[in-house]
């Protein structure tokens, strides 16, 4: 699962609004990541 591509801008920094400190995801960031994690878990269980 690629959290990096979902969260960063074209400069490799966390996109505005997804972090309070520029390093860790905030609630909005985790909302973006949750479906990615769920899809990865479903894919792994399907094997």
N, CA, C and O of each residue as an XYZ file, in Angstrom:
188
protein
N       0.858     -1.156      0.000
C       0.000      0.000      0.000
C       0.904      1.218      0.000
O       1.918      1.256      0.697
N       0.526      2.208     -0.787
C       1.368      3.386     -0.983
C       0.710      4.620     -0.372
O      -0.012      5.353     -1.048
N       0.969      4.833      0.906
C       0.460      6.036      1.564
C       1.135      7.294      1.025
O       0.511      8.349      0.906
N       2.397      7.165      0.706
C       3.190      8.311      0.264
C       2.537      9.016     -0.927
O       2.319     10.227     -0.888
N       2.231      8.276     -1.966
C       1.668      8.872     -3.176
C       0.325      9.551     -2.911
O      -0.023     10.526     -3.576
N      -0.411      9.044     -1.960
C      -1.724      9.617     -1.662
C      -1.622     10.937     -0.907
O      -2.526     11.768     -0.990
N      -0.538     11.135     -0.178
C      -0.443     12.295      0.717
C       0.453     13.429      0.239
O       0.303     14.558      0.705
N       1.376     13.163     -0.674
C       2.354     14.197     -1.008
C       1.987     14.991     -2.258
O       1.230     14.540     -3.117
N       2.559     16.195     -2.319
C       2.384     17.043     -3.488
C       3.514     16.791     -4.483
O       4.301     15.860     -4.309
N       3.593     17.612     -5.517
C       4.608     17.424     -6.550
C       6.031     17.712     -6.063
O       6.997     17.411     -6.764
N       6.163     18.285     -4.884
C       7.477     18.558     -4.295
C       7.864     17.514     -3.251
O       8.930     17.608     -2.644
N       6.998     16.518     -3.040
C       7.276     15.475     -2.070
C       6.923     15.839     -0.639
O       7.310     15.142      0.298
N       6.194     16.920     -0.472
C       5.778     17.361      0.856
C       4.307     16.988      1.061
O       3.560     16.822      0.097
N       3.902     16.860      2.327
C       2.495     16.563      2.607
C       1.615     17.677      2.053
O       1.889     18.862      2.244
N       0.567     17.278      1.373
C      -0.347     18.268      0.797
C      -1.022     19.070      1.901
O      -1.265     18.571      3.000
N      -1.318     20.327      1.581
C      -1.992     21.208      2.535
C      -3.292     20.593      3.017
O      -4.060     20.032      2.235
N      -3.524     20.705      4.300
C      -4.768     20.235      4.891
C      -4.724     18.825      5.435
O      -5.651     18.402      6.126
N      -3.659     18.082      5.137
C      -3.587     16.695      5.575
C      -2.647     16.476      6.750
O      -2.442     15.341      7.182
N      -2.070     17.569      7.275
C      -1.155     17.483      8.409
C      -1.132     18.813      9.139
O      -1.284     19.875      8.535
N      -0.939     18.738     10.438
C      -0.806     19.960     11.247
C       0.656     20.376     11.374
O       0.964     21.559     11.514
N       1.562     19.381     11.323
C       2.974     19.676     11.545
C       3.855     19.420     10.323
O       5.075     19.564     10.398
N       3.245     19.043      9.204
C       4.006     18.777      7.993
C       4.651     17.406      7.952
O       5.334     17.070      6.984
N       4.446     16.612      8.987
C       5.057     15.298      9.060
C       4.050     14.182      9.307
O       4.115     13.130      8.672
N       3.122     14.411     10.228
C       2.160     13.376     10.624
C       0.776     13.708     10.077
O       0.361     14.866     10.116
N       0.056     12.709      9.567
C      -1.301     12.964      9.073
C      -2.219     13.425     10.201
O      -2.077     13.005     11.349
N      -3.150     14.286      9.856
C      -4.198     14.694     10.794
C      -5.440     13.861     10.492
O      -5.369     12.897      9.730
N      -6.566     14.223     11.079
C      -7.798     13.450     10.877
C      -8.179     13.382      9.400
O      -8.596     12.330      8.915
N      -8.038     14.487      8.690
C      -8.352     14.498      7.252
C      -7.401     13.573      6.486
O      -7.808     12.891      5.546
N      -6.143     13.559      6.895
C      -5.174     12.666      6.268
C      -5.531     11.208      6.480
O      -5.455     10.397      5.557
N      -5.923     10.880      7.703
C      -6.316      9.498      7.977
C      -7.606      9.113      7.250
O      -7.784      7.951      6.886
N      -8.493     10.063      7.038
C      -9.698      9.780      6.244
C      -9.317      9.405      4.818
O      -9.960      8.553      4.205
N      -8.289     10.031      4.297
C      -7.804      9.719      2.958
C      -7.149      8.341      2.919
O      -7.284      7.616      1.933
N      -6.442      7.981      3.989
C      -5.691      6.733      4.021
C      -6.529      5.512      4.347
O      -6.185      4.407      3.927
N      -7.607      5.675      5.074
C      -8.412      4.532      5.519
C      -8.876      3.643      4.366
O      -8.720      2.425      4.458
N      -9.437      4.188      3.287
C      -9.858      3.300      2.196
C      -8.695      2.559      1.539
O      -8.867      1.440      1.056
N      -7.513      3.175      1.518
C      -6.343      2.487      0.964
C      -5.978      1.290      1.819
O      -5.671      0.222      1.291
N      -6.006      1.455      3.129
C      -5.708      0.351      4.037
C      -6.752     -0.748      3.910
O      -6.410     -1.930      3.870
N      -8.009     -0.369      3.848
C      -9.078     -1.365      3.723
C      -8.932     -2.167      2.439
O      -9.102     -3.387      2.446
N      -8.619     -1.498      1.342
C      -8.443     -2.198      0.059
C      -7.248     -3.137      0.116
O      -7.320     -4.242     -0.423
N      -6.161     -2.738      0.746
C      -4.985     -3.584      0.864
C      -5.278     -4.816      1.713
O      -4.829     -5.917      1.395
N      -6.026     -4.628      2.783
C      -6.391     -5.766      3.645
C      -7.276     -6.736      2.880
O      -7.069     -7.948      2.946
N      -8.251     -6.222      2.161
C      -9.135     -7.098      1.365
C      -8.335     -7.859      0.319
O      -8.575     -9.046      0.103
N      -7.391     -7.193     -0.330
C      -6.568     -7.840     -1.343
C      -5.723     -8.954     -0.710
O      -5.607    -10.043     -1.272
N      -5.143     -8.680      0.443
C      -4.317     -9.687      1.114
C      -5.144    -10.886      1.551
O      -4.675    -12.021      1.464
N      -6.354    -10.659      2.014
C      -7.199    -11.763      2.481
C      -7.737    -12.586      1.322
O      -8.084    -13.752      1.508
N      -7.813    -12.009      0.136
C      -8.339    -12.714     -1.021
C      -7.327    -13.733     -1.579
O      -7.700    -14.620     -2.347
N      -6.086    -13.608     -1.204
C      -5.056    -14.513     -1.730
C      -5.190    -15.884     -1.207
O      -4.398    -16.758     -1.557
